[in-house]
Amino acid sequence: MRRRLATLANARLPRDLHPVAWWLWALGLATAASFTTNPYLLLLLIGVACLAVAARRSAQPWADSFRIYLWLGVAIVAIRVLFRILLGGGDGGRVLLHLPSIPLPHWTLGLRLLGPVTQESLLAGLYDGLRLAAIVICVGSANALANPKRLLRSVPPALYEIGSALVVAVTVLPQLADSVRRVRAAQLLRGGETGRVRGLRRLMVPVLEDSLERSLALAAGMDTRGYGRTAGATARERRTTGGLMLLGLGAVCAGVYGGLDQTTPAWLGRPMLVLGVLVSAVAIRQAGRRVVRTRYRPDRWRWPELVVAASGVAVGAAGWWISQHQLQVAYPSLTVAPTLSALALLAIAAAVVGALCSPRPLGGSA
């Protein structure tokens, strides 16, 4: 009993949480955001992501990239509302601003520039932009909390080459944030032009060059260490693995098509999708046997990882259920104030509790 209690207590010691747990948590929040246009629920999801990053981010360079995702979310909302105004503010509803209408040629399928701006059209643009911004910010929280290099070690062996490319792509934005900090500090020491236009030009060129060089250095380092190196395989094994992969991919495509098209037979939907996933899993496992690699101190899943991942899955499932059974909460009308249900508040609480159950990172800011 004492040993078990000591194990549970040691799991809460300062350490880096498993990166897959953070990604499952963030993808659960992003899934819930994709199933709703309720601004209150979307703002709560964004707030949870910001709270998790503020409480559990580390001192590593990728933790500073979250502010870039926040500004990107603000830009998405502003551009979405601006396009609503430029491409016609709507015909029906409460008019807030009268702008001259500029007709376009007939081949634009009824589009026009400007026109009267209605309250409903602005709210529709705001809700849609806020949903996309929430998805981007939730994914950005995973990028700021999870260690991308440790994430590469958790990729299945068969997907190691794809995982290496994804890790390089994911680390570009964190490396960009770190490069901005270092280049700005170097320029302050050197002095020189400080104007907005000229200062931005002096900043962007070395920042882009430095971030690209560091990402390429990461790729070269992984290649030197033999990431994704495969062992020999017979022609029969390669044909079997390739055939299973193609069969699974075809079954997944057929299952997705059957689920989107209601006129197709019932067996072409979920059963075919499940069959495709199972066949693809067998093919990935078969292909993974050809990848030769070793692991030094592999990451272990403990109870904080399970709680964080389970909370993300629960939030995503709750968002899907609300979109199917509580339409007024998931997709509020543009003429009345949005509302929240008890299930939505419980989902937000589960996301907060799951994030705070994670241990503090080593050398973190919290």
N, C-alpha and C positions, 0 to 999 in steps of 0.2 A: 504493500500500500504506500509506504513512504517513497519507494522507488518510483511508483507511478506519479505521485504528487510532485516529486522532483523533476520528472520528465516533463510534466505539464508546465511547471514553473520555468524550466529552462527554455521551453518553446517561446516564452515571452521576453527573453533576454534580447538586448539590442542586436539585430542581425538584419540582413537583407531578405525580404520575403521572396518566395519563389516567383519569378517573373510571369509564369503562366497563370498563377492565381490573380495577379493584378490585371492581366489582360482579360481573363474571364469576367472579373468584376466590372471592368470598364466596358467591355462589349455587352454585358447585361444592361448597364445603364444606357448605352447607345441604342440597344434594341428597344428598350422601353421608350426612348425618345422618338424612335422612328414610327411608333404606333400611335402617336398622339400629336395634336396641334394645340393642346391646352397650354397657354402661356404660363400659368401658375406652376403646373407640373414640370414644364421644361425648365423654368427658372430654378425650381427646387433641385432638379437633377444637375444643373450647372453648379448650383451652390454646393451640392454634395461632392462633386468632382473637385471644386476649388478647396473645400475643407480637407479632403483626403490628401491633396497635394501639399497644402500648407502644414498638415500635421505629420505626414509620413514621407516627405521628400528627403533625399539624401543630399550630400554636398558635391555630388558628381556633376559633370557638365550637362548631362541630358536633363537634369532636374530644372535647369533654368529655361528650358525651351517651352514651358507651359504658358508663359506670358505671350509668346508668339501665337499660340493657339487661341488665347483669349482675344487678342487683337484681330486675328483672322475671323473669329466668330462675330465680333462687332462689325467688321467689314462686310461679312456675308449678309447680316441683317440690313445694314444700310444700303447695300447694292440691291437687295431684293425689294425693298420699299421704293428705291429710286426707279427701278425698272417698272414697278407698278404705276408710277406717276408718268414716266416717259411714254409707255405703251398704252396709255389710256387708263384713267382712274376709275372706270366703271360707268355703267349707264343708269343703274337703279340704286336707290339708297339716299342717305343724307349727304348732300353735297357740302364739302368743306371748303373747296377752292375752285373757282371758275378760271380755267385756262383755255386759250384758243386751241381749237382742234385742227390738226394738220392731216388731211386725208392722204393715204398712200395708194399706189396702184392696185388694181384688182388682184394681181397675182400674189399679194401679201396675205390673202385669205382673211380680209376684214380687219387687219391691224391698222391702227392709227397712232399718231403721235400726239401726246398731251390730251387735252379735253378736260371735262369736269372731274375733279378728284373727290371721290366719295369716301365716307368713313369705313364702309364695308370693304372696299378695295384695299385701303391702307392696312386695315386689320388683317386681311387675308395675306398680304405680303409680309406683314410683321410676324404672323404665326408661322408661315412657311419658312421664312428666314431664320426664325428662332429655333425651329425644329432642326434644320441643317446645322446651325451653329452649335446646338446642344450635342449633336452627334460628333462634330469635329472636336469639341472641347472634351467630351468623354474619352474619345480615342487619344487625345493629347495628354490626358491625365495618366493613361497607361504608359505612354511614351516617356512621361516624366518620372513615373514611379518605378518602372521595371528596368532592370539592367539589360540592355540589348545584347551584350556579350554573353551573359548567362542564359539569355533566352535562346541563343544559338545552340547551346549545349542540350536544350530540351527538345529540339526539333527531331522528328523521327529520322533514322539514318537514310531512308530512301529519299527524303526531301531535303537532304543536307545541302546540296548545291543550290536549290531554290532558297533555302533558309539563309545561306550565306549572302545571296543577292538581296534578300529582303532586309537582313540586318544592316547591310551597307546602305540601303536606301533609307531605312528608318533612322540611322545615325546621322544623316545629312543635316536635318533640322537641329538636333542638339549640338552638333559640331558647329553649326552656323551661329547659334546663340553664344557658345563659348568663344568663337572667333570674334564676334562683335565686342565682347567684353575685353578681350586681350588687345585687339587692334585699337579700340577706343582709349584704353589706358596708355598704350604706346604713343598714340598721337597727342594725348594731353601732356606727356612728358616732352615731346619734341616741339610742341607749339605749332604755329602756322595758321593757315586759313581756318576760320571757325564759322563761316557763313553756312546757311542751310543747304544751298545748292552745291557749292564747292566742297563743303564739309561732307555732304552725303557722297559725292563722287570720290573723295579721298578715302571714305570709309568702306564703300561697297566693293570696290575692286580688290583690295587685299583680303576682305572678309570672304568673298566668294572663292578666291584663289586658295586661301588657307583651308577652308572647309572642304573643298574638293580634294586637295592634296591629302588631308587627313583621312578622308573616306577611302581614297585609293590606297593609302598606306595600310589601312585596316584590311582591305581586300588582299593586298600583297602579302601581308602577314599571315592571313588565314591560308592562302595558297601555299606559302612556304611551309607551314606546319601540317600540310596534308589534309586540310578540311575537304570532305567529300570525295576522298580518294577511294576508288573501288578496287575490289579484288577480282581475280579471274572468275568467269562463269562460262558454262557450256552454252552452245548455241540453242540447245533445247530449253535451258532455263531462261535465257533471254527471250525466246519466242513465247514461252508460257507466261512470263511476267508481263510482256507487252500485250499479249492477248487479253489477259485478265484486266489490265489497266484500261484498254480500249472498251472492253465489255462493260466494266463498271462505269466509265464515263458516259457511254451511250445509254445505260440504264438510268443514270442520274438525270441526263438531259430529257429522256422520255418521261421520267417521273415528274420533273419540274413542269414540263409542258402539260402533262395530264392534270396536275394540280391547278394550273392556271386556266385551262380550258374545261369548262363544266360539261361540254358535250361529249367528251371522250369517255370510254368505259372506265368503270371504277378500278379495275386492276391496273390501269395505266398510270394511276396517280401515286398514292403513298406506298402501295406494295412495290412498285417498280423503283421508287426512290430509295426505299429501305434496302432492296436487293442491290441496287447500284452502290450504296454506301458500304454494304458488307463485302461485295466483290472488290471494291477499291481498297478496303482495309486489308484484305488478304493479299492483294497485289503489292501494296506498300510494304507489308511485312515480308513478303517474298523478296522484293527488291532490296530491302534493308539488310538482308544477309550478305549482300555483296560489298557493303560499305565496311571498311576496316578502320576502326578508330577506338581510342581508349578514352576513359573519363577519369579525371583527377578530381577527387572529392565531389561526386555527383550530388546535386541538390536533392534534398529529402522533403517530402510532403509531411507536414505536421498539422496539428489541429488548427493553428491560425490560418494556414493555407486553405484548409478545407472550409473554414468559416467564411473567409473572404470570397472564395470561388462560389460557394453555395449562395451567399447573399446576392452576388451578381446574377446567378441563374434565376434566383427567386424574383428579383426585380424585373428581369426580362420576361419571365412567365407572367408576372402580374400585369405588366404593360400589355402583353398580348391578350390576356383575359379581359382587361378593361376595354380594349378596342373591340372586342367581340360582344360583350354583354352590357357595357356602360357607355353607349355611344355619346350621350350628352356630356360625359366627363372627358372622353378621349377626343372628341371632335366637337367642341362647343360652337354654338351658333354665333354669327358675327353681329347679331343684334342684341344679345343679352350678355351679362357678365358670366365668365366661366366659373365653374364650381369644381370642388374636389370631393372625392369619396373617401370613406374610411380605408378601403383597400389601397388607394393611391398613397395615403399618408403612411400606412403600414409599410408599403414598399420603400418609400423614402427613408423611413426609420430603419428598415433592414439594411439598406445600403450604407447608412451612417454607422450602424453598429458593426457591420462587417468590415468596414474600412478601419474603424478604431480598434478592432480586435487584433489587427496586425501589430507585430512588434515594431519598436522604433528602429530606424535604420542605423547602421554604424556610421558615426560621424555626421548624422543628419542635423537639419536645422531645427527639428522639434525635440 
